Amino acid sequence: MLQIGIVLEEVVEARSAKHAEETSGEHEQAVLDLLAHAETESAEHRRQLEALIDDLEADTVPFEEIEMLVEAQYEADKDFDGVLYDQLCNEETAYKFYDDLIEAIEASDVTFTIDRERLLAVLSDIREDEAEGVEDVTDLMEDYQ
C-alpha cells in the first residue's frame, strides 16, 4: 500500500510540473504557485513514504520511470479550469487514499515491522497536507469564478 502511495505522489508531482511547464505565463501567479507547491509537497511525501519502505527493506519504483509514463500517457489540459480541476482531482484522490489507508491500519491488528505509531503519524501528516491542498485549490477556483 505504501508503494501505491509513492506512485500516486509521483504522478501528482509529474502532473504538477508538466502543468506548470506548459501553462507558464498563461495564468495568474497564484495558479503557478499552487502547482509549484503541489510538486514540492508531493516530492516530500514521496521521500517520507520511501523512508518507511526502506525500513521495511522493500524496493520502490523510481520517480523517473513514473515521470516518463506520465509524459507518454498524459496530455496536460492547458485550459485554466482544466488545470485547476485536474489538480483538485489529484488532491482529492490522494486525500481519500491516505484516509482509507489510515482507517484500514487502525481497524487491523496486523503487526508491522515498523513502528505502528510512526507509520500512522506519517500517513496522518500527509493526509492533512492533502486536505489543505483540496481547500487551497477550491479557494483558488472560487476566486476565479
Residue frames as qw, qx, qy, qz and C-alpha x, y, z in Angstrom:
[[0.000, 0.886, 0.465, 0.000, 0.00, 0.00, 0.00],
 [0.305, -0.768, 0.110, 0.553, 2.88, 2.37, 0.68],
 [0.389, -0.062, 0.615, 0.683, 4.18, 1.70, -2.82],
 [0.161, 0.693, 0.633, 0.306, 0.79, 2.76, -4.21],
 [0.200, -0.916, -0.188, 0.293, 1.12, 5.97, -2.21],
 [0.404, -0.479, 0.393, 0.674, 4.55, 6.58, -3.74],
 [0.307, 0.286, 0.690, 0.590, 3.23, 6.04, -7.26],
 [0.004, -0.856, -0.514, -0.050, 0.31, 8.36, -6.51],
 [0.286, -0.838, 0.035, 0.464, 2.68, 11.06, -5.25],
 [0.424, -0.211, 0.554, 0.685, 4.96, 10.56, -8.27],
 [0.234, 0.562, 0.667, 0.428, 2.03, 11.04, -10.64],
 [0.121, -0.934, -0.314, 0.122, 0.89, 14.18, -8.82],
 [0.414, -0.646, 0.249, 0.592, 4.45, 15.52, -8.82],
 [0.384, 0.032, 0.641, 0.663, 4.91, 14.86, -12.53],
 [0.132, 0.722, 0.621, 0.274, 1.49, 16.27, -13.47],
 [0.214, -0.908, -0.174, 0.315, 2.04, 19.43, -11.44],
 [0.395, -0.478, 0.405, 0.671, 5.42, 20.01, -13.05],
 [0.319, 0.281, 0.709, 0.562, 4.01, 19.35, -16.52],
 [0.025, 0.858, 0.510, 0.062, 1.08, 21.73, -15.97],
 [0.287, -0.837, 0.026, 0.466, 3.40, 24.44, -14.67],
 [0.417, -0.248, 0.555, 0.676, 5.77, 23.99, -17.60],
 [0.220, 0.384, 0.723, 0.530, 3.05, 24.06, -20.25],
 [0.081, -0.850, -0.501, -0.140, 0.92, 26.80, -18.73],
 [0.469, -0.423, -0.108, 0.768, 3.66, 29.14, -17.59],
 [0.079, -0.131, 0.212, 0.965, 2.73, 32.71, -18.43],
 [0.243, -0.347, -0.677, -0.603, -0.87, 31.83, -19.28],
 [0.520, -0.644, -0.552, -0.098, -2.34, 32.03, -15.79],
 [0.326, -0.876, 0.133, -0.331, -2.23, 34.08, -12.66],
 [0.221, 0.543, -0.722, 0.367, 0.82, 33.67, -10.49],
 [0.610, -0.293, 0.506, -0.534, -1.38, 32.10, -7.81],
 [0.958, 0.186, 0.002, -0.220, -2.01, 29.09, -10.06],
 [0.648, 0.529, -0.488, 0.249, 1.67, 28.66, -10.84],
 [0.152, -0.521, 0.641, -0.543, 2.48, 28.97, -7.12],
 [0.830, -0.128, 0.306, -0.450, -0.15, 26.32, -6.34],
 [0.921, 0.333, -0.199, -0.027, 1.37, 23.94, -8.90],
 [0.374, 0.584, -0.594, 0.408, 4.90, 24.53, -7.61],
 [0.439, -0.417, 0.567, -0.559, 3.73, 23.89, -4.04],
 [0.936, 0.037, 0.131, -0.323, 1.94, 20.68, -5.10],
 [0.776, 0.467, -0.399, 0.144, 5.07, 19.45, -6.88],
 [0.116, 0.548, -0.640, 0.526, 7.30, 20.18, -3.88],
 [0.632, -0.289, 0.445, -0.565, 4.82, 18.71, -1.41],
 [0.964, 0.154, -0.055, -0.210, 4.39, 15.51, -3.43],
 [0.598, 0.508, -0.545, 0.296, 8.16, 15.09, -3.65],
 [0.170, -0.462, 0.637, -0.593, 8.37, 15.43, 0.15],
 [0.835, -0.103, 0.261, -0.473, 5.53, 12.95, 0.65],
 [0.883, 0.347, -0.315, -0.021, 7.30, 10.53, -1.69],
 [0.319, 0.518, -0.654, 0.449, 10.51, 10.83, 0.35],
 [0.484, -0.342, 0.533, -0.605, 8.59, 10.20, 3.59],
 [0.937, 0.079, 0.086, -0.331, 6.93, 7.10, 2.14],
 [0.728, 0.475, -0.470, 0.151, 10.23, 5.87, 0.72],
 [0.029, -0.519, 0.680, -0.517, 11.77, 6.18, 4.20],
 [0.751, -0.159, 0.412, -0.492, 9.00, 3.97, 5.59],
 [0.934, 0.311, -0.118, -0.132, 9.53, 1.45, 2.79],
 [0.403, 0.603, -0.620, 0.298, 13.30, 1.50, 3.40],
 [0.393, -0.404, 0.651, -0.508, 12.57, 0.45, 6.97],
 [0.892, 0.097, 0.295, -0.329, 10.64, -2.48, 5.51],
 [0.347, -0.408, 0.736, 0.415, 13.63, -3.24, 3.23],
 [0.611, 0.534, 0.584, 0.031, 11.44, -3.16, 0.11],
 [0.340, -0.005, 0.410, 0.846, 12.09, -1.57, -3.29],
 [0.299, 0.698, 0.330, -0.561, 10.23, 1.35, -4.85],
 [0.600, 0.593, 0.399, 0.360, 9.56, 2.37, -8.45],
 [0.398, -0.211, 0.040, 0.892, 11.98, 5.21, -9.35],
 [0.211, 0.712, 0.268, -0.614, 10.36, 8.61, -9.96],
 [0.069, 0.466, -0.541, -0.697, 11.98, 8.87, -13.38],
 [0.052, 0.144, 0.946, 0.284, 10.07, 5.79, -14.59],
 [0.113, 0.664, 0.681, -0.286, 6.73, 7.18, -13.43],
 [0.065, 0.688, -0.057, -0.721, 7.52, 10.61, -14.87],
 [0.017, 0.229, -0.743, -0.629, 8.20, 9.05, -18.29],
 [0.057, 0.397, 0.912, 0.084, 4.90, 7.14, -18.14],
 [0.089, 0.738, 0.425, -0.517, 3.02, 10.32, -17.27],
 [0.061, 0.575, -0.341, -0.741, 4.65, 12.18, -20.15],
 [0.012, 0.060, -0.874, -0.481, 3.87, 9.36, -22.57],
 [0.082, -0.438, -0.892, -0.080, 0.27, 8.76, -21.44],
 [0.111, -0.760, -0.506, 0.393, -0.96, 12.06, -20.09],
 [0.281, 0.453, 0.254, 0.807, -1.57, 15.18, -22.10],
 [0.145, -0.392, -0.465, 0.781, -1.96, 18.17, -19.81],
 [0.125, 0.799, 0.547, 0.214, -5.05, 20.27, -20.38],
 [0.354, 0.111, -0.074, 0.925, -3.83, 23.82, -20.87],
 [0.284, -0.671, -0.384, -0.567, -7.29, 25.23, -20.21],
 [0.089, -0.470, 0.467, -0.744, -7.30, 27.21, -16.96],
 [0.765, -0.267, 0.183, -0.557, -10.26, 25.35, -15.49],
 [0.933, 0.149, -0.326, -0.030, -8.78, 22.05, -16.67],
 [0.424, 0.420, -0.595, 0.538, -5.52, 22.68, -14.82],
 [0.315, -0.352, 0.489, -0.733, -7.30, 23.52, -11.57],
 [0.885, -0.080, -0.016, -0.459, -9.82, 20.71, -11.96],
 [0.820, 0.251, -0.491, 0.152, -7.00, 18.22, -12.57],
 [0.197, 0.393, -0.619, 0.651, -5.15, 19.50, -9.51],
 [0.596, -0.279, 0.294, -0.693, -8.33, 19.23, -7.42],
 [0.946, 0.043, -0.222, -0.230, -8.82, 15.63, -8.57],
 [0.606, 0.355, -0.594, 0.392, -5.19, 14.86, -7.69],
 [0.098, -0.371, 0.554, -0.738, -5.54, 16.32, -4.19],
 [0.759, -0.168, 0.146, -0.612, -8.90, 14.62, -3.53],
 [0.901, 0.161, -0.397, -0.063, -7.64, 11.25, -4.77],
 [0.430, 0.348, -0.643, 0.530, -4.56, 11.47, -2.56],
 [0.361, -0.332, 0.435, -0.755, -6.61, 12.53, 0.46],
 [0.881, -0.070, -0.032, -0.466, -9.07, 9.66, 0.00],
 [0.787, 0.261, -0.540, 0.148, -6.24, 7.13, -0.47],
 [0.234, 0.321, -0.652, 0.646, -4.49, 8.16, 2.76],
 [0.549, -0.253, 0.279, -0.746, -7.77, 8.40, 4.67],
 [0.930, 0.014, -0.204, -0.305, -8.74, 4.87, 3.63],
 [0.669, 0.304, -0.594, 0.327, -5.25, 3.52, 4.35],
 [0.062, -0.354, 0.576, -0.734, -5.20, 5.04, 7.84],
 [0.742, -0.166, 0.132, -0.636, -8.67, 3.67, 8.54],
 [0.911, 0.131, -0.380, -0.096, -7.61, 0.18, 7.40],
 [0.453, 0.336, -0.646, 0.514, -4.45, 0.24, 9.53],
 [0.288, -0.309, 0.469, -0.775, -6.35, 1.46, 12.59],
 [0.839, -0.072, 0.013, -0.539, -9.01, -1.24, 12.11],
 [0.858, 0.205, -0.470, 0.041, -6.47, -4.05, 11.77],
 [0.661, -0.690, 0.294, -0.031, -4.41, -5.78, 14.38],
 [0.867, 0.392, -0.116, 0.285, -1.65, -6.71, 11.96],
 [0.587, -0.668, 0.171, 0.425, 1.88, -6.43, 13.30],
 [0.539, 0.828, -0.110, 0.110, 4.19, -4.31, 11.16],
 [0.818, -0.018, -0.134, 0.560, 7.98, -4.46, 11.01],
 [0.205, 0.366, -0.115, 0.901, 7.98, -0.70, 11.53],
 [0.012, -0.238, -0.620, 0.748, 6.52, 1.21, 14.44],
 [0.065, 0.625, 0.756, 0.184, 2.74, 1.43, 14.02],
 [0.126, -0.851, -0.296, 0.414, 2.52, 4.88, 15.65],
 [0.221, -0.480, 0.390, 0.754, 5.26, 6.28, 13.40],
 [0.176, 0.236, 0.800, 0.523, 3.51, 4.83, 10.34],
 [0.017, -0.765, -0.643, -0.014, 0.18, 6.36, 11.35],
 [0.210, -0.767, -0.076, 0.601, 1.80, 9.70, 12.22],
 [0.207, -0.254, 0.546, 0.771, 3.50, 10.00, 8.81],
 [0.067, 0.403, 0.803, 0.433, 0.34, 8.98, 6.96],
 [0.108, -0.805, -0.534, 0.235, -1.81, 11.35, 9.05],
 [0.199, -0.629, 0.128, 0.741, 0.53, 14.27, 8.34],
 [0.131, -0.022, 0.691, 0.710, 0.40, 13.53, 4.62],
 [0.002, -0.604, -0.782, -0.154, -3.41, 13.22, 4.74],
 [0.138, -0.799, -0.305, 0.500, -3.61, 16.63, 6.44],
 [0.169, -0.409, 0.401, 0.802, -1.43, 18.16, 3.72],
 [0.069, 0.246, 0.805, 0.535, -3.74, 16.69, 1.08],
 [0.063, -0.748, -0.644, 0.145, -6.82, 18.09, 2.87],
 [0.146, -0.720, -0.004, 0.678, -5.18, 21.52, 2.88],
 [0.174, -0.145, 0.645, 0.730, -4.40, 21.08, -0.82],
 [0.053, 0.552, 0.796, 0.243, -8.07, 20.40, -1.58],
 [0.116, -0.838, -0.380, 0.374, -9.00, 23.59, 0.29],
 [0.229, -0.532, 0.285, 0.764, -6.32, 25.63, -1.49],
 [0.128, 0.110, 0.742, 0.648, -7.45, 24.52, -4.95],
 [0.032, -0.685, -0.726, -0.052, -11.13, 25.00, -4.08],
 [0.167, -0.782, -0.186, 0.570, -10.42, 28.52, -2.77],
 [0.183, -0.346, 0.477, 0.787, -8.49, 29.37, -5.93],
 [0.085, 0.357, 0.814, 0.451, -11.30, 28.04, -8.13],
 [0.085, -0.797, -0.569, 0.183, -13.81, 30.18, -6.21],
 [0.221, -0.641, 0.067, 0.732, -11.58, 33.25, -6.60],
 [0.082, -0.211, 0.607, 0.762, -11.68, 32.88, -10.39],
 [0.162, 0.513, 0.836, 0.111, -15.42, 32.35, -10.76]]
